[in-house]
Amino acid sequence: QVTASASDDRWEQRAAVALADDVGRAHHRIVRAIMRERSHSADPAEAAESVVARRARDVDRIRKLLDEVKAEEELSLAGVSVVVRELGVLADRMDS
């Protein structure tokens, strides 16, 4: 959860909410890319696999970042921010 990365600081809380919104927007764009791909395939899973396969390097990079963030003793807003930014970049690339 993105908001779990924020301390009790008011600005960190606001930043976490903004990051959660960014995740939602990225998710929407990724789903839109998969739905466009689905016009070529009746199976949603196949469409998702096709979209992800075209961006395999980007997806792998995000997975590695997530592993790094999860490995931290304490979830940091900075780490989450980096992952969310990369997710947004991936969504932009998938949606274009």
Buried (B, 14 or more C-beta within 10 A) or exposed (E): EBBEBBEEEEEBBEBBEEBBEBBEEBEEBBBEBBEEBBEEBEEEEBBBBBBBEBBEEBBEBBEEBBEEBEEEEEBBBEBBBBBBBBBBBBBEBBBE
